[in-house]
Amino acid sequence: MAKKKGEDQDYEEEPNFDDPEGFVDDVSDEELLVDFLRQKPCESDGVESVIVVDNIPVVEAGKFPKLKGIMEKIFKNAGTIVNVHYPKDEEDKTKGYAFIEYKNPESAEEAVKSLNNYRLDKNYTLLVNRFADFQKYSDIPKEWSPPQPQPYKVQNDLYNFLSEQDAQDQFCVVSETVPGSVQVQFCQNTQPEPTELLKRDRFTDTYVKWSPKGTYIVTFHKQGVVIWGGSNFVKVNKFPHGNAQFVDISPCEQYLVTYGPNGQKIVIWDIRTGAEKRAFVSDGMSNASMLRWSHDDRYVARLVDSQIQIYDTTTFFLLDMKSIKVEGIRNFSWSPTDNIIAYWVAEEVDVPAKVTLMAIPKKTELRTKNLFNVADCKIHWQKSGDYLCVKVDRFSKSKKEKKDKKDSDVKFLGMFYNFEIFHMRVKDIPVDSVEVKETILAFAWEPVGSKFSIIHGEPSSANVSFYETNKGQEPVLVKKLEKKVCSHLFWSPRGQFIVLANLQMGAFEFVDTNDFSIMKTGDHYRASEVEWDPTGRYVVTGTSGKAKEDQGYYMWSFQGRILKRVNLKNFMLFLWRPRPPTLLSEAKQKEIRKNLKKYYSQFESKDRLRMTRASKELIEKRAKLREQFTEYRSKRVKEWEDQKYRRMQLRNNIDTDTLEADPDNVEEEIVEILVREDTTVIE
């Protein structure tokens, strides 16, 4: 052992790091130098950031700067461009394709996704691919082999909820069980108690939304949104749009629109395939950038910088490759039954405001109405598309006070309101006007019918007016209900019945507009939601999580009778499942309504059976308890009989079980008891 000078302490022998004789190193450089080799240059560096753009116009040298400017303007939206190369022939003409290099691969990927099949004009549609994909395309085998048939997979029935024999509607109840955990309960609206179909914990992160026809339900998650359908609500498709705040579904349920936070993307997806069809960048103005669909899903439009941009959903290109420029446009809306757009333009100096109806795709102006002294307009379509109402806020008077010859001040004294009613089914679309001097609190069309209702006046003592609009005739005031404390109007989806609601006080009035009788009044403290079921038979009022107590929902009949009260902690939302439009013709529906009395007895017996179901269950429960008691009593009687011999032994062989039943062993004893003593004074 080696020792240090001046010390007696021993130390271990130094280890030998030399390889033994005949040692072969089997560790590769990749294992030893993995971080260092990762930085080694290779031939494919930068290829992921390059795209190839094909089918661009072939131009001469004189037109090349214009083409270059247009291409760079289009492709710079995807990211920062580092280099652009246009191959040319001997005559200095472009060859119809170009190479564009971006700063990073993410920008190149975005360019491929958003600009492939971009329509440059009516003759040229750009084809965009990643340069790195050319190796993949070159490796395609020359000999084609037919694909192998796949086994048939039974698809989930998305419309089974429509085959319920008694046409009972479905609904879902959303509640937050614990913070961050949202539970959704699906129920069938059977009577007298609903039937639970399914309950899902952590089904969504925020809330849910039904599609317009009730086929799908949408849930929200951090990674994106998911749609579910079928009897057990299985996953149909998912759409990877992180932190999507809300969604919109087209009327025919072909497309889904996801909206991210302000400043992020708005994406249109194909619901069946999950493919991204078109994307937009939100401008932070949710109302201005909202996408609005035509009734048949053929067109989708949005309002941007005094332009209506209409996209044809067959290609998702701009209709006729250009926007509709309307200076001063404030808002627009599609007809619910026709491809007609209604929009209004604000008033300018010496130029009146106007409301215009435009037919799409020809962009023909069907009707224009000029309006004066306009402060604001609201567009209200009737559900059947027969009428259009434009609520106009107008200044009642104006006068100019001249300070000098050049300047003048305009003062407006008071406001009044007009309802411009457009008769859409009449030739030349005549317009009638209804004037109201008082403040308008609410307006609502009857969904099926020709009435509309208005709440006007002071909130503490408002009036509710009902107007009848017949084809080609001026609207007529048919009823005015005075001194009503209400703030909202909720028509039955089948018409005729309406709920006058005060959502601040939780007070409700149920009105039959056939004779305008108040069928019932009721209260639901702090109720902030009112929702009719699709059949118009039931109304639900709900108190959401904003209130700390009395959370839950009430279910009412259409006549205002409370059917059930459900208290649910952390209640968030109640949603009826929508139904698609009926396939019966209008004539068939009229025939059924006319002969409804024939089916009355059948429906009455079914309703009576449903209402007595609770008593039947109680009778069955009592019968089961009686059976259990009889069985228990029989066991005890048998046990008592088996013990008789032992009892007689203990009682000197005397059978005492029947002594009380023998009349000879009974002694009669008369007992007199003083019940009451009365004293009567005789004068």
Steps between C-alpha positions, in 0.01 A plus 500: 500500500623848425540728799524874522813633658462589861180297547426145597145495343447252214318591176340279238691425185419735207266340245630399157304663213681318219293267281580135547689316229278407205215743596270608216298825541134434401358845599406707195563870453123560493477385862803689621452825304123518460472873585800593289397296196154654511660824381669333204394657168309282255370524145136545604562807718253774407293278271210492748470879466467494119174469308434451129222705343370360172253621235595867520464710180778485239600864439767692312767719657284814478215348706727314741521779769119515524475121536775501762325769704167315494659169603696653787190683624309169512768282656640745757186448710628152592830626643830675431636424149878455475543430129287460183621340176311500169660265241508651150562370148733626226251774405496633857145374560389340824439123489176500700639405840711655777696409814432698818714464812361605839681582823380183674321172411185607688442786254546265205248257649250784551545610137423149375190470719350841427609569140482165324225520234499880541314654207718771353242587235244316290773329293767419761471300824827472691631160613726523805713213635796462730829441322575217743191313376641449152704203623178346632330549164798355311487181709151409381517150346448480124276196519158569646338244723130525585419580863384216719132510601454596861252324729169680536477707813155577633465873539338657800138604447501877546124538466369236742366774731234574236359145513370523858147358487329768708712787355639589841772762472848476645689759700835537672583655836850644552642547849844549652551218750844626613704797375623415152278190467179545299236226508238457227183298559284391204132428567178405320211724591265222608210565737459523792880478554775528237701190407877530526669381180864570578719691743855607414749646748773728361317497168607857416721774642252787472156438348324310219302598193249311283512514122203676331321172419604318818722243324819590689606647830825698525739495796794733567850400606848654517612310190190594298135404464334160459159407357302202629190321375295182503310321774801489737655827380815347355774717353428592138790732426749736663634834381845609626445870568659563838319725751201545269256722690179431310376336182240552231338223295352558156119459465529169309771370737763461227757738648634595841661837577738531795589842641823547691582789733520851354783528250506127427358287222142431400484161330227338289501118518317229312307314770501159330866485392656736755685683220581869537320684219592863565667709769482869588682720747283659767520878507395522863153623405286191554183654356674623186686175431219257578427265211137481393352213302234482233207268579628223265872514599583611146653831607676643802556873541671747727529878530850647468594866439175613332495183290279193506719202418289207378671161456360216290532185713556279194847655463518741799613771260345845490181512297599630153848551649412838649336654805184710504615851588239707684623826650364562848352153547434419866343155507339228288299181543395199288139403443419176689334345192646669188841607372425867564713740703359801682747775597479859616726798433552785745389853427750760385481873430225555242490124433222301672543164663358207310401138534568277199392149407742317269450164327799264495685386286391751234548791745179661377347771720140395558389793716647814654343717771641843584488615862567842656627617840617147582701422812500119477329203333434140600406229248242236605399222259187296559587131531298402191658781295162654409577833666798714591487761775760774527484684831613859439609734781436855381560851625165671535617855429816679403589863475814690415634784709732712292809632671636655185461452129724195483419300812171382644398265781230239455284418803270200512193520721365163609474165324224301336496155344378351173444140405536462124317181396606348163246262341743252341237283324322791327601637160746794517530441879283781642602657831272607785600708800396482865598798718549482876587807708606314816829324569517150351606233748450186290370375163415146386332336200258213543698204355197341333239760414479867410511680837777698662523641850670805647582602857508879524496762773672517837645172637306531825165538321529396138240429234493192278347553156407225255468569127350283228665508156303356212626454146502831315327687786620751756578366850205538737519541877292213637576524874682720747577369848572792731712536813696179467831456683684300234822532306510202259267319259517125438268360231413133483675338200153398379357850539182619678644486856751746644678552831541855630808482721674728744842340538605737777212418731434147375133567414321333208163536329362240258278651230281338235500738202184350351292699747790668688397344829756467778493128573731506802763704683794356690828582671844346491735700719808624312418299188717623213422246226180407317488220241206343315516137396481434121134394518379808689354291785748583776697800624810484720625787713845471655714665766865460403815503711497879530259466790647349815171344611191346341694365204310270268211508257119494490299325230165654408220399267424738212201619709725607790449207740817393683566132432821454698759694697857370488760644736851427374817631657732682257238481223635661181279431201181329380468429127219331309614283211387665174302313237535524120213654301205271433488310171122533478357744249303803613180343368562182701564700815173691453315173451643360824408815694149488354448135603679526833182418693507149354824428681399674823379187682816311407728777624288550811528133600878509452532816708281352773715187504817709533358706783387188692835334457613639834199347683562169321857498622377574854247213484768264374731609781229442762416158354866402521515609864183305578648190340816537706294537820287192417812294443650617829173428688479147356850425624418625849171300513680180400763563764225554763331171404830311517551626856154387625624167648762684702246752627266223619784332688571824680127543582428148645363373164226764497433661164477867584512622141122478456381595848400850398307365200290258723176676615476269807823641634380858484376686808271797459585802712309826501702811570335836550702814440390854576552686175367847587296671773277793402324736743188677385357787704118518492357836584 
